[in-house]
Amino acid sequence: MATDGLLSKLALEAKASEIREILKAIKTNDLISFGGGMPDPKLFPVEEIRQIVNDVLRECPDVALQYETTEGYEKLRKELLRFMNSEGMCISSPDEIMLTTGSQQALDLFGRAFIDPGDTIILEEPTYLTALMAFRPYWPRLLLAPMDSEGLDTDALRRILEGRRSRSAPASESNSKIKFIYTIPTCQNPSGLTMTEARRKELVDLAHEYGFLIMEDDPYSYLSDSKTPPAIKALDNDRVIYTSTFSKILAPGLRLGWIAAPEMLTSKFATLKQALDLCTNTLSQHIAYQFMARGYLGSYIAKLKPAYKNKREAMLNALSENMPGGAEWTRPTGGMFIWVTLPEVYDTQKMLPEALANGVAYVPGGSFHPSGRGKNTMRLNYTYPTMEQISEGTRRLGNTIRAHLA
Ligand SMILES: Cc1ncc(COP(=O)(O)O)c(C=O)c1O
């Protein structure tokens, strides 16, 4: 079809996510994938979901197959309120919670609700690649904050903000309003790092001082096998807009996430969401509600944690055995990823075709760096591959790295 001159600027500039491209390759090859952030499919609670679907379709098909309100199924919002408050947050009404089509949709709504072209948003570097894709259509300026082993480096961020206020910053940059910071403070995607409690408090102080909001994306804290610092939402209920998802603690195929925010914002998000999909999948909401109300969620998470810990330890051991000298990697307490840094001479993007030819996939770390840095880094997922694949895939990866420079 001839579309010359017809596609929008947005469509022309849009680039496919490298992760999705790798996922496509996996479907057509027998690659070992350390690529996407996928749960272990062998652990899906298939029997429980089967029972729930049977019961729901017998007992209330008229509502479970009907449109829902845009905000979402109220009984599920009440369960989520209890769930979040049991984690130390302080949500006072189900109206502060809204269901979304995955937390990916929440990210789009954040962009839609807050970014006008030229506004500034702060991102951690590295950050979740697909968040960047969600915000880009709203044409923000990016202000990048570095990370270290304690997560987002709030001292560095303070210096950047102070510098921006000073006269040396270009006028257009210093006039651009900072709308929000987007952060994944716990077991971050891609780095696996967790921000310390002191830094979370410092970030809240910065947000107050500079008048921006905090978008806390939290898919992974529920899977951490050691105690994590409180959610930032627990430190400041008003300034923090929180999103999480059932994708990692139940099943991504349900496409179910949620936002927790002050009620005036959830109603704004609901208005914006109507144009996207009218409402979140009703049947999925009934499944998630029953899964929580029957007490399955707690026991399922308790089953996932040791299983993922075993896999993580297997990958960490395999990396010690197979990585060449000079390679370093993070040791997360949960989440789904290990972040590997190779010596500077490597370019993991250029090396990817060799890795794929050797039967192993990873995501090159440059994709998570809006600044173009991180060429020598890569993200490895350990939850999807089997134990055998972890060991064999890491061996293939080590061989690829050694052969690449030779
Ligand atoms: C940090 C982060 N945010 C959001 C998402 C989107 O998740 P979903 O749309 O499946 O809820 C993911 C998925 O991997 C993620 O890692």
The ligand as an ORCA input file, in Angstrom:
! r2SCAN-3c Opt
* xyz 0 1
  C       9.056     -2.197     34.834
  C       7.898     -2.688     34.038
  N       6.818     -1.908     33.905
  C       5.756     -2.294     33.189
  C       5.743     -3.526     32.565
  C       4.533     -3.889     31.746
  O       3.876     -4.972     32.313
  P       2.389     -5.392     31.955
  O       1.857     -4.468     30.917
  O       2.469     -6.795     31.506
  O       1.626     -5.236     33.238
  C       6.839     -4.375     32.669
  C       6.871     -5.665     31.955
  O       7.824     -6.373     31.907
  C       7.940     -3.950     33.434
  O       9.039     -4.692     33.588
*
